[in-house]
Amino acid sequence: MKTPVKKKVQPRAPKSKPPLEGEDRFAIMLEESEKFCEGVGLHKDLIREIIKTDSDWAFILKIDALLESAAKYIVRTGLRIKLLNRVMQNETLDEFVDSLPINGRTGILKLLDAACLPPEELGFVETIRKVRNIYAHDIRSADVSLIDLVKQRNDKAQLLKYLSGIETYIEADLIAWYERDPGFLRFCVIDSTMRFLFYSYHMSVKFPTRR
């Protein structure tokens, strides 16, 4: 009897890694956000502390303050004067950036738009500022949940679009979901906040303009 000839098994090509999602994505975004906070002199655990905030009113005010700091840090890092191959940045430039409003034709978001930051990031920061103003300018809203505040608005569709960070959804179903689980809406806001801090970290902390 002939000895059977063994066929050579060709090695399979390694499969490409799937895109990051779920826990892996959240862990990486949180880590990069913490690096940004640490790099600009904020508490490393600031994101974790904000998540534990008692009221949605305080939660949004803290998120808005963090986003404003990150947005202005990007601009301060990019707005440097180069003279004789030396990049200069001083307190005068920093104070100028700090005095700029977030919105408007001469605001921070306009500069970030010119820097080609994705429109969804700018829309998110602008939306958080809008919700923050609603909370801040009416003390009666202090005890109103975020989803209830959104539901009262004529522009709730736009607010939901940017607060949720979800591309496709049925509005009534999404609102019902947030009503059953208010923490889910907070999670969506935190997720988008970390995404913005991710951009901020890579644009202004990890790879800043060399002096």
RAWO-V231714 format. One record per backbone hydrogen bond with DSSP energy under -0.5 kcal/mol. NH is the residue of the N-H (numbers start at 1). CO is the residue of the C=O. If there is no record, write none. Layout:
((NH;CO) (NH;CO))
//
This chain:
((6;4) (10;8) (24;21) (25;21) (26;22) (27;23) (28;24) (29;25) (30;26) (31;27) (32;28) (33;29) (34;30) (35;31) (36;32) (37;33) (38;34) (39;35) (40;36) (41;38) (42;37) (46;43) (49;45) (50;46) (51;47) (52;48) (53;50) (57;142) (59;55) (60;56) (61;57) (62;58) (63;59) (64;60) (65;61) (66;62) (67;63) (68;64) (69;65) (70;66) (71;67) (72;68) (73;69) (74;70) (75;71) (76;72) (77;73) (78;74) (79;75) (80;78) (81;88) (82;80) (83;81) (83;86) (86;83) (87;211) (88;81) (88;86) (94;90) (95;91) (96;92) (97;93) (98;94) (99;95) (100;97) (107;104) (108;101) (109;102) (111;107) (112;108) (113;109) (114;110) (115;111) (116;113) (117;112) (121;118) (122;118) (123;119) (124;120) (125;121) (126;122) (127;123) (128;124) (129;125) (130;126) (131;127) (132;128) (133;129) (134;130) (135;131) (136;132) (137;133) (138;135) (141;138) (142;139) (144;141) (149;145) (150;146) (151;147) (152;148) (153;150) (156;153) (159;155) (160;156) (161;157) (162;158) (163;159) (164;160) (165;161) (171;169) (174;170) (175;171) (176;172) (177;173) (178;174) (179;175) (180;176) (181;177) (184;181) (185;181) (185;182) (186;182) (187;183) (188;184) (189;185) (190;186) (191;187) (192;188) (193;189) (194;190) (195;191) (196;192) (197;193) (198;194) (199;195) (200;196) (201;197) (202;198) (203;199) (204;200) (205;200) (205;201) (206;201) (208;205))
//
